[in-house]
Amino acid sequence: MNSRQRPTILDTPLDRVLMLADSALRTVASRHHAQRPCPGTTAEQSMSASEKDESIALMRVNHVGEVCAQALYTGQALASRNPALQRQLDAASREETDHLAWTAERLQELKDRPSYL
């Protein structure tokens, strides 16, 4: 950037760090709402206790994966200088927010919680 250009949003390292911190806090500390309906059925199937425990464990892992996907796409979007790529990564991040909401919803249906990790 030459001395005549004014920085735009996300051009400074501090801007990027603050945006990343904001995204991280929103991912782990807020309730997410899907923009699309969940593609799976919410009808409760009869499961044995061991099947329910396994389902809960798998959904916890899935939920953590969605949190990590948020970090991945957000970090890549903030690090990219390509506006088209930034838009694609932002869209992917929004899609992952749906997945995050769906996994949290399923854990509630199973009467359990996301991983503390």
C-alpha positions as CSV (number, residue, x, y, z in Angstrom):
1,M,0.0,0.0,0.0
2,N,1.5,3.4,-0.9
3,S,1.2,6.4,1.3
4,R,-1.7,7.9,-0.8
5,Q,-4.0,4.9,-0.3
6,R,-6.2,4.8,2.7
7,P,-6.5,1.5,4.4
8,T,-9.9,-0.3,3.9
9,I,-11.5,-2.5,6.4
10,L,-9.5,-5.6,7.1
11,D,-6.4,-4.1,5.6
12,T,-4.5,-3.7,8.8
13,P,-3.2,-6.6,11.0
14,L,-5.2,-5.2,14.0
15,D,-8.4,-5.2,11.9
16,R,-7.8,-8.8,10.9
17,V,-7.1,-9.9,14.5
18,L,-10.2,-8.2,15.8
19,M,-12.4,-9.8,13.1
20,L,-11.0,-13.2,13.9
21,A,-11.5,-12.8,17.6
22,D,-15.1,-11.6,17.0
23,S,-15.8,-14.6,14.8
24,A,-14.2,-17.0,17.3
25,L,-16.3,-15.7,20.2
26,R,-19.5,-15.8,18.2
27,T,-18.8,-19.4,17.2
28,V,-18.2,-20.7,20.7
29,A,-20.4,-18.4,22.8
30,S,-23.6,-17.8,20.9
31,R,-26.6,-19.7,19.9
32,H,-26.6,-20.4,16.1
33,H,-29.7,-20.3,13.9
34,A,-29.7,-22.1,10.6
35,Q,-30.7,-20.2,7.5
36,R,-32.0,-23.4,5.9
37,P,-34.1,-26.2,7.3
38,C,-32.3,-29.2,8.6
39,P,-32.2,-31.9,5.9
40,G,-32.5,-34.8,8.4
41,T,-35.6,-35.9,10.1
42,T,-36.2,-34.9,13.7
43,A,-38.5,-37.8,14.4
44,E,-37.1,-39.6,17.4
45,Q,-36.4,-43.2,16.6
46,S,-36.3,-45.8,19.3
47,M,-32.7,-46.3,20.3
48,S,-31.2,-48.5,22.9
49,A,-29.2,-46.7,25.7
50,S,-26.0,-47.7,24.0
51,E,-27.1,-46.5,20.6
52,K,-28.2,-43.1,22.1
53,D,-24.8,-42.8,23.9
54,E,-23.0,-43.5,20.6
55,S,-25.2,-41.0,18.8
56,I,-24.4,-38.3,21.4
57,A,-20.7,-39.0,21.2
58,L,-20.8,-38.8,17.4
59,M,-22.8,-35.6,17.4
60,R,-20.4,-34.0,19.9
61,V,-17.5,-34.8,17.5
62,N,-19.5,-33.5,14.6
63,H,-20.3,-30.3,16.5
64,V,-16.6,-29.7,17.3
65,G,-15.8,-30.3,13.6
66,E,-18.3,-27.6,12.7
67,V,-16.6,-25.2,15.1
68,C,-13.3,-26.0,13.6
69,A,-14.7,-25.4,10.1
70,Q,-15.8,-22.0,11.2
71,A,-12.3,-21.2,12.3
72,L,-10.8,-22.6,9.1
73,Y,-13.0,-20.6,6.7
74,T,-12.9,-17.4,8.8
75,G,-9.1,-17.5,9.1
76,Q,-8.6,-18.2,5.4
77,A,-11.0,-15.4,4.4
78,L,-9.2,-12.9,6.7
79,A,-5.8,-14.0,5.3
80,S,-6.8,-13.8,1.7
81,R,-6.2,-10.7,-0.4
82,N,-8.4,-12.0,-3.2
83,P,-11.9,-10.5,-2.9
84,A,-13.6,-13.3,-4.9
85,L,-12.0,-15.9,-2.7
86,Q,-13.0,-14.0,0.4
87,R,-16.6,-14.1,-0.8
88,Q,-16.5,-17.8,-1.4
89,L,-14.9,-18.5,2.0
90,D,-17.5,-16.2,3.7
91,A,-20.3,-18.2,1.9
92,A,-18.7,-21.5,3.1
93,S,-18.6,-20.1,6.6
94,R,-22.3,-19.2,6.5
95,E,-23.1,-22.7,5.3
96,E,-21.1,-24.2,8.2
97,T,-23.1,-22.0,10.6
98,D,-26.2,-24.0,9.4
99,H,-24.3,-27.2,10.2
100,L,-23.3,-25.9,13.6
101,A,-26.9,-25.0,14.4
102,W,-28.1,-28.4,13.2
103,T,-25.6,-30.4,15.3
104,A,-26.5,-28.3,18.4
105,E,-30.2,-28.9,17.7
106,R,-29.7,-32.6,17.5
107,L,-27.7,-32.7,20.7
108,Q,-30.7,-30.9,22.4
109,E,-33.1,-33.4,20.9
110,L,-30.9,-36.2,22.5
111,K,-31.0,-34.2,25.7
112,D,-27.3,-33.6,25.9
113,R,-24.7,-30.9,25.4
114,P,-21.8,-30.1,23.1
115,S,-18.3,-30.9,24.0
116,Y,-16.6,-28.6,26.6
117,L,-13.4,-28.9,24.5
